[in-house]
């Protein structure tokens, strides 16, 4: 790497600031159709304020915005626990096939056999990955998968006449875990992490009792560590009659290597938009299927996709089901992309996880001397470093490191999470990055560690070459500017 890029920053005006009265990019067709009458209460009192811009200016405006956007197609994106991997373009070709693209969600089963067959095969693959027999594709994302899993727990215990009201999570859990627990009506109890980065078994034993409904656990954890006592953890909960829920956010580390069902988990959610390449930058769409053991299968959301001989159908006749958790049968475009990704790998899907783990351990080995390593173990697909040595010696925080990485053309990793690690930097390279990109990242991180000692102010004011400089985050949270005030720009009013 030749050094941190700088260069002048160009401000991009808002579309209304490009607007001039009377400018047009084109006119929509005006078909000779009767205009329906709108109720008086729905009518505008005045015409909407719309930008008036010529077509070249529209193109330049949105092209300029696109040029400012950083994503996995732009550069390295080591965002820990989010698995921002390359999304193969052939998957987009598959999802755009007319039979998939134009299929109506209310189509009869006999008119959607290809789609239903794909969904059924996807369920079968996911069941094998998890080591559990039954799968629902309905949940729209991991967070909804979590809520679905907890609702399944509630239905399971209600039918057994058991009054259990507590869910246990790790202190390293994703923030959606406690949120889902609360939404499902359970009480939350946290378990500490031990010195090796595992669940503290002594703390766990003291908290599991007849009121415990289950455990929500990510394995490997957000520390990037596989829990060394997972079999004993499962035994503790099952001996108490409780269930184990697997947060599949970090499944990318273990596909084809180990299966949550074999570890003792009863319910598993997947993130198709992490592990199986559905693009998820910018907020979606995602997919959060859930797999379960036989004893929980009757409660799965309806309808489920079933096979009858050579035909496929949606089965709505499920009297013990918890009901729908979203509209239709799930995010179908996500299914097509993920299925295409799985079929491209075939039996070699295990290699995806092996390379992800290899890449993470390579980065860890090269960075462990420059940054603190809170848990001195081989990692899985991601790992957590700490910038506490830089803060102690030079006043440089994890946020400063992250902001400075932007000047090197690299997206910052997750910072300050998990909370058990001070000044945390959570790094996940994924399996799709070549060694050259990993080495560039290492060079940048080592350069930043040197800059912390030699030029700390450089880091405290970073980024220097991005369209937006360091923000006042406290003021932005307390005084957000959420709309454009036309009265402050009289030249644009009219």
C-alpha positions in Angstrom: 0.0 0.0 0.0 1.4 3.3 -1.0 -0.1 5.2 1.9 -3.3 6.8 3.1 -5.1 8.5 0.3 -6.2 12.1 0.8 -7.2 14.6 -1.9 -9.9 17.2 -2.1 -13.4 16.5 -1.1 -16.3 17.4 -3.3 -19.6 18.5 -1.8 -22.6 17.0 -3.5 -25.6 19.4 -3.6 -29.1 18.2 -2.7 -31.4 17.5 -5.6 -33.4 20.6 -4.6 -30.3 22.7 -4.8 -29.9 21.6 -8.4 -33.5 22.5 -9.1 -34.5 25.5 -11.3 -38.1 26.6 -12.0 -39.4 25.2 -15.4 -36.7 22.6 -15.9 -38.0 19.2 -17.0 -36.4 15.8 -17.6 -39.5 14.4 -19.4 -43.2 14.1 -19.1 -45.2 11.0 -18.1 -47.7 9.8 -20.6 -51.3 11.0 -20.2 -53.6 8.2 -21.2 -57.2 9.0 -22.0 -58.6 7.5 -18.8 -61.2 8.7 -16.4 -59.6 10.3 -13.3 -61.2 8.9 -10.1 -62.5 11.3 -7.6 -60.5 11.5 -4.4 -62.3 12.1 -1.0 -62.0 15.6 0.1 -60.0 14.6 3.2 -57.3 13.1 1.0 -56.9 16.0 -1.4 -53.9 18.3 -1.2 -54.4 21.9 -0.5 -51.4 22.8 -2.7 -49.2 21.0 -5.2 -46.3 19.1 -3.9 -42.9 20.7 -4.0 -40.8 18.6 -6.4 -37.4 19.2 -7.8 -37.3 20.6 -11.3 -34.2 19.2 -12.9 -33.1 18.3 -16.5 -32.2 14.7 -17.2 -28.4 15.2 -17.4 -28.4 16.8 -14.0 -30.5 14.0 -12.6 -28.0 11.4 -13.9 -25.0 13.4 -12.6 -26.7 13.8 -9.2 -27.3 10.1 -8.6 -24.0 9.1 -10.1 -22.2 11.5 -7.7 -24.1 9.9 -4.8 -23.2 6.4 -6.0 -19.5 7.4 -6.2 -19.6 8.4 -2.5 -21.1 5.0 -1.5 -18.7 2.4 0.0 -19.7 -1.2 -0.1 -18.3 -4.7 -0.6 -18.1 -4.0 -4.4 -16.0 -1.0 -3.7 -13.4 -2.3 -1.2 -12.6 -4.5 1.8 -15.5 -4.6 4.3 -14.3 -6.4 7.4 -17.5 -5.7 9.4 -17.4 -8.3 12.2 -20.4 -10.6 12.7 -22.1 -9.2 9.6 -20.3 -11.4 7.0 -20.2 -8.8 4.2 -19.0 -11.1 1.5 -19.0 -10.9 -2.2 -22.3 -11.6 -3.8 -21.8 -13.7 -7.1 -23.5 -12.0 -10.0 -24.7 -15.3 -11.4 -27.2 -15.3 -8.5 -28.7 -12.1 -9.8 -29.1 -13.7 -13.2 -30.9 -16.6 -11.6 -33.3 -14.5 -9.6 -34.1 -12.5 -12.7 -35.3 -15.5 -14.7 -38.9 -14.6 -15.9 -40.4 -17.6 -14.2 -39.1 -16.4 -10.8 -39.1 -12.7 -11.4 -42.7 -12.5 -12.6 -44.3 -15.1 -10.3 -47.2 -13.7 -8.3 -47.2 -14.6 -4.6 -50.9 -15.6 -4.8 -50.3 -18.0 -7.7 -51.9 -21.4 -7.2 -49.6 -24.3 -6.2 -49.9 -26.0 -9.6 -48.8 -22.8 -11.3 -45.7 -22.4 -9.0 -44.2 -25.9 -9.0 -40.7 -24.7 -9.9 -40.7 -22.1 -7.1 -42.1 -24.6 -4.6 -39.6 -27.2 -5.7 -36.7 -24.8 -5.1 -38.0 -23.9 -1.7 -38.4 -27.5 -0.7 -34.8 -28.3 -1.8 -33.6 -25.3 0.0 -35.3 -26.5 3.2 -33.6 -29.9 2.8 -30.2 -28.4 2.4 -30.7 -26.1 5.4 -31.9 -29.0 7.5 -28.7 -30.9 6.7 -26.5 -27.9 7.5 -28.1 -27.5 10.9 -28.5 -31.2 11.7 -32.2 -30.8 12.4 -35.1 -32.3 10.5 -37.7 -29.5 9.9 -37.3 -26.0 8.5 -39.6 -23.0 8.0 -38.5 -20.3 5.4 -41.0 -17.7 6.5 -38.9 -15.3 8.8 -37.7 -12.3 6.9 -34.4 -11.8 8.8 -32.3 -13.1 11.7 -34.1 -10.9 14.2 -37.5 -12.3 13.1 -36.0 -15.8 13.2 -35.1 -15.2 16.8 -38.6 -14.1 17.7 -40.1 -17.1 15.8 -37.8 -19.4 17.7 -38.9 -18.0 21.0 -42.6 -18.2 20.0 -42.0 -21.8 19.1 -40.5 -22.3 22.6 -43.6 -20.7 24.2 -46.0 -23.0 22.2 -43.9 -26.1 23.1 -44.0 -25.4 26.8 -47.7 -24.2 26.8 -48.8 -27.5 25.3 -46.8 -29.4 27.9 -48.4 -27.3 30.6 -45.1 -25.9 31.8 -44.9 -22.4 33.1 -41.3 -21.2 32.2 -40.6 -17.5 32.0 -36.8 -17.0 31.7 -34.4 -17.0 28.7 -30.6 -17.0 29.4 -28.2 -15.2 27.0 -24.5 -14.7 27.1 -23.0 -11.3 28.0 -21.5 -11.3 24.5 -24.9 -11.8 22.8 -26.0 -9.7 19.8 -28.3 -6.9 20.8 -31.3 -8.5 19.0 -31.2 -11.4 21.5 -32.4 -9.5 24.6 -34.8 -7.5 22.3 -36.4 -10.7 21.0 -36.6 -12.1 24.5 -38.6 -9.1 25.7 -40.8 -9.0 22.6 -41.6 -12.7 23.2 -42.7 -12.0 26.8 -39.8 -13.7 28.6 -37.6 -12.5 31.4 -33.9 -12.1 30.5 -30.9 -13.4 32.5 -27.3 -13.0 31.4 -24.4 -15.4 31.9 -20.8 -14.2 32.3 -17.9 -15.1 30.0 -14.9 -16.9 31.5 -11.2 -16.2 31.1 -11.1 -18.4 28.0 -14.0 -16.7 26.3 -16.5 -19.5 27.0 -19.7 -19.4 28.9 -18.9 -19.4 32.6 -20.3 -22.9 33.6 -20.4 -22.1 37.3 -22.4 -19.0 36.7 -24.6 -20.9 34.3 -25.4 -23.7 36.7 -26.5 -21.3 39.3 -29.0 -19.7 37.0 -30.7 -22.6 35.2 -33.7 -23.9 37.0 -37.3 -25.0 36.5 -38.3 -21.5 35.4 -35.7 -21.5 32.6 -37.3 -21.9 29.1 -34.0 -21.9 27.2 -30.7 -20.5 26.1 -30.0 -18.2 23.2 -26.4 -18.6 22.1 -24.2 -17.7 19.2 -21.5 -20.4 18.6 -18.9 -19.3 17.7 -19.6 -16.2 19.8 -19.2 -12.6 18.9 -15.7 -13.0 20.2 -15.1 -15.3 17.3 -14.5 -18.2 19.7 -16.1 -21.7 19.6 -17.4 -22.6 23.1 -15.2 -25.3 24.4 -17.9 -26.5 26.8 -20.9 -26.6 24.5 -21.8 -30.2 25.1 -21.9 -29.6 28.9 -23.9 -26.5 28.3 -26.5 -28.5 26.4 -26.6 -31.1 29.1 -27.2 -28.5 31.8 -30.3 -27.1 29.9 -31.7 -30.4 28.8 -31.4 -31.9 32.3 -33.5 -29.0 33.4 -36.1 -29.6 30.7 -35.2 -26.4 28.8 -34.4 -25.8 25.1 -31.3 -24.4 23.3 -31.7 -21.8 20.6 -28.8 -21.2 18.2 -28.3 -17.7 16.8 -27.0 -18.4 13.3 -25.3 -15.0 12.8 -21.9 -16.7 12.9 -22.8 -19.9 11.0 -20.4 -18.9 8.3 -17.6 -20.4 10.5 -18.9 -23.9 10.8 -20.9 -25.0 7.7 -20.0 -28.6 6.8 -17.6 -28.7 9.8 -20.0 -28.9 12.8 -23.8 -28.8 13.1 -25.8 -27.0 15.7 -28.2 -30.0 16.1 -25.2 -32.2 16.9 -24.1 -29.7 19.5 -27.5 -30.1 21.3 -29.4 -27.1 19.9 -33.1 -27.6 19.4 -33.9 -24.5 17.4 -31.6 -22.8 14.8 -32.0 -19.7 12.7 -29.9 -18.9 9.6 -29.0 -15.6 8.1 -29.3 -16.2 4.3 -28.1 -12.7 3.8 -24.8 -13.5 5.7 -23.9 -17.1 5.2 -25.4 -17.7 1.8 -24.6 -14.5 -0.1 -27.9 -12.7 -0.3 -26.9 -9.0 -0.5 -27.9 -7.2 2.7 -26.1 -3.8 2.7 -28.3 -0.9 3.2 -30.9 -2.7 5.3 -32.1 -5.6 3.4 -33.7 -7.7 2.1 -32.7 -10.6 4.3 -33.9 -14.1 5.1 -34.0 -15.9 8.5 -35.2 -19.5 8.2 -35.6 -21.5 11.3 -34.8 -25.3 11.8 -36.2 -27.3 14.7 -36.2 -30.8 16.2 -39.1 -33.2 15.6 -40.7 -32.3 19.0 -41.1 -28.7 17.9 -42.0 -29.3 14.2 -45.8 -29.2 14.8 -45.6 -25.6 15.9 -43.8 -24.2 12.8 -45.4 -21.3 11.0 -48.0 -22.2 8.4 -47.9 -22.8 5.6 -44.9 -25.1 5.1 -43.6 -26.4 1.8 -44.2 -30.1 1.5 -43.7 -32.7 -1.2 -46.4 -35.1 -2.4 -44.8 -37.6 -4.8 -43.5 -35.6 -7.7 -45.5 -32.4 -6.8 -45.0 -29.7 -4.2 -47.6 -27.7 -2.3 -48.1 -25.2 0.6 -49.5 -27.1 3.6 -51.9 -24.8 5.5 -53.5 -27.6 7.6 -51.3 -27.2 10.7 -53.6 -26.9 13.7 -50.8 -26.6 16.3 -48.9 -23.9 14.3 -48.0 -20.6 15.8 -49.4 -19.1 12.6 -47.8 -16.8 10.1 -44.8 -14.6 11.1 -44.9 -12.7 7.8 -46.8 -12.3 4.6 -46.8 -15.0 1.9 -44.2 -17.8 2.1 -41.1 -15.8 2.7 -38.7 -13.5 0.7 -38.6 -15.6 -2.4 -35.8 -13.7 -4.2 -33.6 -14.4 -1.3 -34.3 -18.1 -1.6 -33.2 -18.1 -5.2 -29.9 -16.4 -4.6 -29.1 -18.5 -1.6 -30.0 -21.8 -3.4 -27.9 -20.8 -6.4 -25.0 -20.1 -4.0 -25.3 -23.5 -2.3 -25.6 -25.4 -5.6 -22.5 -23.6 -6.9 -20.5 -24.9 -4.0 -22.2 -28.3 -3.9 -20.5 -30.8 -1.6 -17.6 -28.4 -1.2 -19.7 -25.9 0.8 -17.5 -26.8 3.8 -14.6 -25.0 2.0 -16.5 -21.7 2.4 -16.1 -22.0 6.2 -12.6 -23.4 6.1 -11.3 -20.4 4.1 -13.2 -17.9 6.2 -11.5 -19.4 9.3 -8.1 -19.5 7.6 -8.4 -15.8 6.6 -9.4 -14.7 10.1 -6.5 -16.6 11.7 -4.1 -15.2 9.2 -5.1 -11.6 10.1 -5.0 -12.4 13.8 -1.5 -13.8 13.6 -0.2 -10.7 11.8 -1.9 -8.1 14.1 -1.6 -9.7 17.5 1.6 -7.9 18.4 0.4 -4.4 17.4 -2.9 -4.6 19.3 -4.1 -6.2 22.5 -5.6 -9.7 22.1 -8.1 -10.2 25.0 -8.4 -14.0 24.5 -5.2 -15.8 23.3 -6.8 -18.6 21.3 -7.2 -19.6 17.6 -10.3 -17.8 16.3 -13.0 -18.9 14.0 -14.3 -16.7 11.2 -13.8 -13.5 13.1 -11.8 -12.2 16.0 -11.7 -9.3 18.5 -8.7 -7.1 19.1 -8.5 -4.3 21.6 -7.1 -0.8 21.1 -6.7 -0.3 24.9 -2.9 -0.3 24.6 -3.1 2.6 22.1 -5.6 4.4 24.4 -3.4 3.9 27.4 -0.1 4.9 25.8 -1.2 7.5 23.2 -4.8 8.5 23.9 -6.0 6.8 20.7 -9.4 5.0 20.8 -10.9 2.2 18.8 -13.1 4.8 17.1 -10.0 6.8 16.0 -8.5 3.6 14.5 -11.8 2.9 12.7 -12.1 6.5 11.3 -8.4 6.4 10.1 -9.0 3.2 8.2 -11.4 5.1 6.0 -8.5 7.1 4.7 -6.8 3.9 3.6 -9.9 2.9 1.5 -11.1 0.3 4.0 -14.5 0.1 5.7 -14.1 0.2 9.5 -14.8 -3.0 11.4 -17.4 -3.2 14.2 -16.1 -1.2 17.3 -17.0 -1.3 21.0 -18.7 -4.7 20.6 -18.9 -7.1 22.3 -19.1 -5.0 25.4 -16.9 -7.4 27.5 -13.8 -6.1 25.6 -12.8 -2.5 26.2 -11.9 -0.6 23.0 -13.0 -3.6 20.9 -12.3 -4.0 17.2 -14.3 -6.9 15.8 -12.8 -8.1 12.4 -14.3 -10.5 9.9 -12.5 -10.9 6.5 -14.9 -13.6 5.0 -13.8 -16.3 2.6 -14.1 -14.1 -0.5 -11.1 -11.9 0.1 -7.7 -12.8 -1.5 -4.4 -12.7 0.4 -3.5 -9.4 -1.3 -6.5 -7.6 0.2 -5.8 -9.1 3.6 -2.2 -7.9 3.5 -3.4 -4.4 2.5 -5.6 -4.4 5.6 -2.7 -5.6 7.8 -0.4 -2.9 6.4 -3.1 -0.2 7.1 -3.6 -1.4 10.7 0.1 -1.6 11.4 0.6 1.9 9.9 -2.2 3.2 12.1 -0.6 1.7 15.2 2.6 3.6 14.2 0.7 6.8 13.6 -0.8 6.5 17.0 2.6 6.8 18.5 4.1 9.4 16.1 1.1 11.6 15.1 -1.9 10.9 17.4 -3.7 14.1 16.3 -3.8 12.7 12.7 -5.9 9.9 14.0 -8.1 12.0 16.3 -9.1 14.2 13.3 -9.6 11.3 10.8 -11.0 10.7 8.3 -9.3 13.4 6.2 -10.1 12.3 2.6 -13.7 11.3 2.8 -16.7 13.4 1.7 -17.8 13.8 5.3 -15.3 14.5 8.1 -15.5 13.5 11.7 -19.0 14.1 13.0 -20.1 15.4 16.4 -22.0 12.3 17.2 -23.5 13.6 20.5 -24.9 16.7 18.7 -26.1 14.6 15.8 -28.0 12.3 18.3 -29.5 15.3 20.2 -30.1 17.7 17.4 -30.7 15.6 14.2 -31.5 17.5 11.0 -34.1 15.4 9.4 -35.5 17.6 6.7 -34.6 20.4 4.3 -35.7 23.9 5.4 -36.7 25.7 2.3 -37.4 28.9 4.2 -33.6 29.1 4.9 -32.9 29.0 1.2 -35.1 31.8 -0.3 -33.4 31.5 -3.7 -34.9 28.1 -4.1 -38.4 28.9 -3.0 -41.0 29.4 -5.7 
